[in-house]
Amino acid sequence: MQTAKRIENLGTENAFKVLAEVNKLKSQGKDIVSFAIGEPDFNTPENIKEAGIKAIRDNYTHYNPSAGLPALREEIAIHISKTRKIKVDPDEVVVTPGGKPIIFFSIFALINPGDEVIYPNPGFPIYESLINFIDAVAVPIPIIEEKNFSIDVNYLESIITPKTKMIILNSPHNPTGGVIEQKDLEAIAELAIKHNIIIFSDEIYSGIVYDGEFNSIASIKDMKERTIILDGFSKTYSMTGWRIGYGIFNRDIAAHIANLGTNSVSCTATFTQIAAIEALKGPQDDSIKMAEVFKKRSKLIVDGLNDIKGVSCLYPKGAFYVFPNVSQACRNLGFESSVELQQYLLHEGGVAVLPRNSFGVKNKGEKDEYIRLSYATGEKDIIEGISRMKKAIEGKK
Ligand code: PLP
């Protein structure tokens, strides 16, 4: 069967391929410590699970509006108004099965072929994939170690052209754990206003910030109208498998986004949305505790990595990822790239990580090698995994 041409432009999330490889090795009896998966290892808090179970018993098992249940949209509007210090109305909220469709729908609804979209690289691979899919032009903005895994605003300014339609931001950032500082958000906002650019702010890790409060670009004066916020329940409430996320748009755009929902998924599971209402309205202790545990683990993993010869790692500021520089380790081992290191660690070391190229091809002039480790895994596994890495990296003849 002949496929449509556009399907050849669609990328993927390499992490799922590595996961399949890890699972295959595990099923063959191999003992692997995995730092590959990007989801909290905690179970969904009991009160949320109970609300979901009760919702099924109460027959919340039918279709609901494409934009989401009014009661949930209302709670999300209250939550975002409070946390971002802006006024959000329920009809500016669209609920989707996970946060990911918000990326898909926003790019479909707002970007024309030929428009330029600036996106973080390394970054969540779905941005680049979808930009290419619709024949727009994907323009990478490097997320660099020298800037603490934030954005160089001067460089950003230099790649803006009259065709730039959107800038995608992701803070806290997957895969580096970097956070964009308030002063940089302000400078980016100024550029967006000056050049009439839409900001797509992926804030899926907003609930996992280690020092101080989470800052959103939407909170800056005159930015709400030109910003799309993506957030959700997957990471903050450990609800990845429930599939629920949302976007905040101005109301005209929200109607188009909801219509894309009508044309694709119809709606988000109704009982999942009832559980999400409980997530927002119920006690926040579990979610807060989870973020505290991630912070503690971040120190454990960074200190462990920095103790490996040829590896250096910055402390992350949020999310649950670290992105150590492994250039020297690769050189010591005679590896050309982090892909070789990743394969070596998986097959010889019994440790699963993701290589740099799972998050986009290297930027022009980028020389260093990196891998991503998710520390959404227990302390015992972190200690064991790091010890295996140290042995594999330092011990090879
Ligand atoms: N955005 C980023 C940066 C992510 O890392 C992820 C998930 O890994 C998502 C969006 C999608 O989240 P969800 O599972 O809610 O679709």
Residues whose N, C-alpha, C, O or C-beta is under 5 A from the ligand:
A	BS01	PLP	G38 G98 G99 K100 F124 N170 N174 D202 I204 G232 S234 I244 G245
